[in-house]
Amino acid sequence: MTIQASRTASLTTAALLRLLENADADANTHAPRVLDVRTPGEFRTSHIPGAFNVPLSTLREHRAELLGYLDEDVVLVCRSGGRAAQAEQALAEAGLANLRVLDGGMTAWEAAGAPVLRGEARWDLERQVRLVAGSVVLLTGIAGLFLPGAHLIGTAVGAGLTFAALSNTCAMGMLLSKLPYNRGPRADVRTVIAALRGRS
């Protein structure tokens, strides 16, 4: 955990904007590849123009196949930086250099008023996790008034969230990402590679 956090190179919104603007202004300057590792549903709701959607699960499973299409600077983006840091670790372990994580993710990007392509509004994955976890704790706490021991379910959820924070993973988030609501358009490895290959 600590090792992962210390080796992750970050890039501010202002710095990424400069890189993208310089590439637009100068044909000899290449923009970094911006990989958005959120779910397809989250990506469809809002994303940085020109970003490629490579969901974290797809990236982890197929990182070796993706390396051949990531031969320049890569900026990894998620909602706030946690999933992007995990993606950075996975790609770095596969041997890819020149990786950076957008500091603060889409939250910081949008707060700065940077350009965003928007689609159908939907709740982001982290908000869904808070809703499900909070609902389970609330309902089992109430049920515990009538059913002895029911409150232990809420305790287990709390333990799971603590582990998620310490390990920088989230089993509940991974499960929720597989729901049709979060899947959005198909983002399998063939689709991702076709998009990366098609970039001019």
C-alpha positions, 0 to 999 in steps of 0.5 A: 500500500505505502509502496504503491502510493509512493511510486505513483507519479501524479499529474495535476489538472493544469499540467494535463490541460497544458499537455493536451493543448500543446498537442492540439497546437503543434502537430509534432507534439504528441498528447499522452494517452489518457486511459480512464479506468472507471466502469463503462457506465461512469465513463459514458456519464462524463469523461475527458475528451479523447480519453480511452475507456479501459476499465480497471478489471479489463486492464488488469486481466489484459495488461500484457496485450495492451502494452503494445499500444501504450508506447508513449506517455500514459495518464490514468484517470478514475473518479478520485485517483484510487483505481488509477493508482491500482492501474498504474501499479498493474501496468508498471509491474507489466513493464510499462514506464511513463505512467502518471495518475491524474491527481484528484481524478475526474473530481478535480478535473471537473472542479477546475472547469476543464472540458468534459464530454457528458452523456446520460447522468448516473451515480458513480461507483463510489457513491453506489458503494456508500449507498449500499454499505450505508443501507446495509448498516442502517437496516441491520441496525434497525433489524437488530432491535428485533432480531438479536445478532442482526447488527453483526451484518453491519459490523461485517460491512464495516470491517469490509470497508476498513479492509477496502481502505487499508488494501486500496481495493473494494470487493463491493465496488467490483461486484457493483461494477458488474451490474448492467447499470454500470456496464454501459457500452462494451469495453472488452479488450478487443474493443479497447485495442481497436480504439487504441489502434485507431488513434491517429 
